[in-house]
Amino acid sequence: MMLETPMPAPATTRLRALIEGFKGKRVLVIGDMVADEYLIGRPTRISREAPVLILELHEERIIPGGATNVAVNARSLSAEVFLAGVVGNDIAGQKLRQAISDLEMHREGLITDPTRPTSTKTRIMAGSPQIVQQHVVRIDRVDTSEISEPSKGQIIAYIQRILPTIDAVVLSDYENGVISPQIIETCIPLARSLRKTIVVDSHGSLFRFQGVTALTPNQPEAEASLGMTIQNQTDLNEAGQRLLAGSNAQGVLITRGSEA
């Protein structure tokens, strides 16, 4: 049996203070809005047409994913959250909007673009409340092309209008077309001039984001931006220093999953 080691009191106190510090802060999340769809069915038999399971659908739900998941995390810490991005004129977009509304997050900067589908990741799960659910397959419906006008202009206008009233901005790039050069060139210089906290969570090149407060890549994202493999602590330190120097960021946090 593994015993949990209690966190030292000063660290615990600081962590609680940081969490409590989010209360009432106004956070703008800009990025790719994703509907995470779950279709859950009970396995009934094997199909006669192919050696695959036939599932009897008993539950379906859509929860906020992508940049909206970042927003949900900030909201769970009692921040007041504002969103800027696009959804499609489809059922997934409607359900995602409703989920955002239920969490009392601001949707004024969430633009409906009828030319694009809502980025949707559908996970088909086999199981039931009495059976462990297994992930069978995932189907992505995503348009990765850069968003076009008038949606881009509407998002930029919203950023320019709301940013002076915001405490912090998060750029969340899942490479689904929202975080374009124009969005970056509008947001970061304005946020810096207003002395706002700027955090970047990006799946693309990290060096597009110059002079931000913090970059938060995972290890594969850091490796992709730097063209190197992180195998040990020395590599990790080198990667952090190179990201700091190349982006002029104040800080870098490289997450490593199960790695210590």
Buried (B, 14 or more C-beta within 10 A) or exposed (E): EEEEEEEEEEEEEEEEEEEEEBEEBBBBBBBBBBBBBBBBBBBEEEEEEEEEBBBEEEBEEBBBBBBBBBBBBBBEBBBBBBBBBBBBEBEBBBBBBEBBEEBEBBBEBBBBBEEBBBBBBBBBBBBBEEEEBEEBEEEEBBBEEBBEEEBBEBBBEBBEEBBEEBBBBBBBBBEBBBBBEBBBEBBBEBBBEEEBBBBBBBBBEBBBBEEBBBBBBBBEBBBBBBEEEBEEEEBBEBBBEBBBEBBEBEEBBBEEEEEE
